[in-house]
Amino acid sequence: MSSILTNNSAMVALQTLKSVNSNLQKVQSEISTGKSVATAKDNSAVWAISKVMESDVKGFQGIQDSLALGESTVAVARNATETVTDLLTEIKGKIVSAQEQNVDRDKIQTDIASLRDQIKTVVSSAQFNGLNLVRGTNDVEVLSSLDRSGASSVSASTITVNRQDLTSSAGTFGSGASLAANATIEGGASAVASAGNTAVVTFAATWASGDTAQISVGGVTLNYTATGAAVADIAASFAGQINALGLEGVTAANNAGELTITSTRAFEGLNVQSTATTAGDGTGAITAVNGGAPSGTNTAANSTIGQRAEKINFSTTATVNEGDSYKVTVGTRSFDYIAGKGETMEDVAKGLKTAIDGGNLTGVTTRVTQNSTTGAWELNVDNDGSGSASLAFARAGNAGGVASGGLFGLDNIDVTTDSKASSALENIETLIQNAIDASASFGSAQGRIETQSEFVGKLVDSLKSGIGTLVDAEMEEASAKLQALQVQQQLATQSLSIANQAPQSILSLFR
């Protein structure tokens, strides 16, 4: 049926043209924007995912900036610590030169002071954008990643860069809990005396001709064969033999028939061994060798005369925390060391040694050793008596202080005398090792930041690629669709035109 009121063919053609135009508009949008999903109405799920990923990309691009800033800051600190290491090595060369007797130590000291000032300049200027990693103890966090565990659960990850304080500050002694139990004075000594320690060799009262005695002192063996002599003659003979050896710091004397061996060796014990035999009709014997303090008494025929120096033993089990403060009193003066982050009892012992050496106490020398049996670190303090025959000796400890700088003791390096030059040679090794450890720490941190920066760069590229896979339009396909839709549009337009002309044929029926 034909009707002039309803043109079904035109309506069909119009709907077809609208559909073609809609598809054509969508393809043209893909071509102009380059995206198949440009808005939420295109595909809400894919659009939401892509927007979350785009926000992550923006965040990681900010992280790249943070990592670049952190890497530059750490690089400045690493270069500074390496320079400090080189300067300390130069100072060591000067100190070694000062060990000779026929050098101008005052000029060497002037050179050392100049190098020391240069180190301080390097440390104070080693900053990037106002941040100096070689001063202070607070660690620095460098933003390194965003960790997403869900659509709305995001947390930040950081790389911790440990500061390495290379100042020469003394720190501040703490007032917290007592740490005195972590450092004990061996033998409970309350003074550092210059008097030597002794061993007493006791001989039996009756010696027959042919009886022999043998005494070994510091590895040197001495012999005596009795000729019916009195005990006093035996002691006198051995005393003369020992004194004739000229062993450093070792003397012997006959005290009413007992042989007294005295050692003033500062940091070295002296072993004494003795044996006696009879010729058949005698009763000659060495009944005991009694060692002097601090080794105690040994009733056997062997003894070790202890070193003259007094000793502080540090705990092998206690943990050293930042701010732990230890003090040693020698005479009327006290010397402190306050531990930094990550330090051990070895650092505490060496720090106290450096502090005491810097005090320039006449006749006082120090040495740090490790007990081969227990593994405990030991601080040995000796007094040769050139300043005072006896000096008060005590120790203390408290938590809660402000740490000493990593180059603590640098200001007190002095080579103007033999003893000071010797102490300086030991202490400079500690400072060099601290600087080397700081360089290694910064080098490790810088390498980690560089690796993370490279990873984040690749991650950003991967995220961008993933987003593109989700929302980018395939331009080849869009081009083909465009041409097809343009043809369809023309055909739909022509079809609509034909459908609109159909009612015109009805007019011919009324002519």
Secondary structure, DSSP 8 states (H G I E B T S, - for coil): ---SS--HHHHHHHHHHHHHHHHHHHHHHHHHHSBS--STTT-HHHHHHHHHHHHHHHHHHHHHHHHHHHHHHHHHHHHHHHHHHHHHHHHHHHHHHTTSSSS-HHHHHHHHHHHHHHHHHHHHH-EETTEETTSSS--EEEEEEEEESSSS-EEEEEEEE----------B---SSB-GGGEEEGGG--EEE-S-EEEEEEE-S---TT-EEEEEETTEEEEEE-SS--HHHHHHHHHHHHHHHT-TTEEEEEETTEEEEEE--SS--EEEEEEEE--SS----EEEEEE-TTS----SSEEEE--SSEEEEE-SS----TT-EEEEEETTEEEEEE--TT--HHHHHHHHHHHHHHTT-TTEEEEEEE-TTT--EEEEEEE-SSS-SEEEEEEEEESS-B---TTTTGGG---SSHHHHHHHHHHHHHHHHHHHHHHHHHHHHHHHHHHHHHHHHHHHHHHHHHHHHHHB--HHHHHHHHHHHHHHHHHHHHHHHHHHHGGGGGGGGG-
